[in-house]
Amino acid sequence: MATAHVVFATITGNNEDIADIITEQFQKLGVDVTESEISQTDADSFENVDICVVCPYTYDEGELPEEGMDFYDDLQDLDLSGKIYGVAGSGDVFYEDDYCVAVDAFSKALRDAGATQGADDVKINLEPEDDDIKTLDAFAKKLVDQAK
């Protein structure tokens, strides 16, 4: 059975919703999954699972979540070779060029740590709507397929 860890950072609750949707889909697909808030999570927990997922928000003009900086920095020291990763986060298109840049940053950090991207990054404007839920379900399924 594949194992996964879904880590989220949230202010408004949107990214917790995204993490919940992904976690629920993993459970439906038979994955042993853990979900946790980023400030309560050690990055090296990703070394113990097959699938690593981060759901970050982008703050203000392209800032990473303050409470997620230790996690982000610690990713730089990990060897996640053989792990599959995915990043899905919400943002606000109001910020134009800075829209969801934390998704890009975490995706690059995981790739730099040696993990293999298992599904395209997902960027959601504000809270997840019905179409976004379908996208997130497909995202989770693709990650599971890549982990097999």
N, C-alpha and C positions, 0 to 999 in steps of 0.2 A: 504494500500500500504506500502510495506517495505521501510525503509529509510537506506541509507548507506553513509559513509564518507570514501573516499579514500585519504590517505595522502602519499606523496612521497618525497624522498630526491634524488637529482640527481646532478652529475657533468657533465657527458657526454650526458645526455638526455635519456639514456636507461631506467631509472626507471620512467621518465615522460611518455615515450612511453608505458611502462607496465601499469602505472596508467590510461593512456588514453584508452587502450584496455579494461581494467576491467570496467572503467566508462561507456564506450560505450556499453559493453555487459549488464551491469546493466540497462542502459536506455532501451535497446531492451527488457529486461525482465520486464519492468514496474516499476523499482525501482526509487524512488526519491533520487538522488545521488548528493553529493557535492564532488569536488576534490580540494585539496589544497596542497601547498608546505609546508613541515614540519616546517620550521622556521617561517612560517606565521600562524601556527595553534596551538591552545591550546588543550592539551590532553583531557581536560574535554569536548570537543566537542563530543567525543565518547559517552558520557553519554546520548546524545540526539538522537541517531540513533540505529537501530536494528543491522546493520552490520558494523564492524570496519575493515578497510583494511590498512595495512602499506606496502609501497614499498620502502625499504631502500637499499642503496648500502653499500658494505663493502669496507672500505678504507685501502690501504696499507696492513699491515700484521694483518688483523682481527679487525681493528678499526671500531667503529660505526661512522656514519656521524656526524661530529663536530656540524653542524647546527641543528642536531636532538637530541642532548644530553638533552636539557631542556625538550623536548617532552618525551623522553625515561624516564628521571628521574620522571617526573610528572605522568607517567603511574603507578608508584609504589604506588601513593596515591589514586588511583581511585578504586571504586567498580563497575566493569563492569559485575556483575552477570546478567544473562539473555541476554547478548549480544553475537552475533556470530562474530568470527573474522577469518581473513585470512591474511597471509603474503606472498608476492611475490616480489622477488628482483633479480637484475642482479649482476653478479660478473664476475671474470675472472679466469678460471680454472688454469691459470698460477700460482696462489697463493696456489694451492693444498689444504693443511689442513685448510687454512684460507678462502677458497672459500665460499662466501655467508654466513659467520658466523653471519652477522648482521640480516639476516633472522631468524636464530635460536634464537638470543638474543631478538628480538622484539616479536617473537612467545612466548617465555617463559615469557616475561614481561606482555603480554596480558593475558596469561593463569593465571599467578600469581595474576592479577587484577580481576580474577573471570570470565573472558569471556570464552566461549566455542568455541573450534576450529571447524570451519564449513567445512574446506577443508584442505587437506594436503598442507604444505608449498611448494611454487614453487621457484625453483632456476634456473635462466637462464644465460647461458654463453654469456656475452656481450649483443648485441642488440637482441630483440625478432625477430625470424624468423617465417616462416609460421607454423611450427609444434608448436612453443611456443605460437603463437596466439591461436591455437586450444586448447592448454593446459590451457591458461588463460581464454578462453571463458568457458571451462568446470569448471574451478575453480570458476568463478563468478556464474555460474548456481548452483553449489553445495552449495555455500554460501546462495543464495536466497532460495533454497529448504530447507536448514537447518533453515532459519529464519521464515519459514511458520509454 
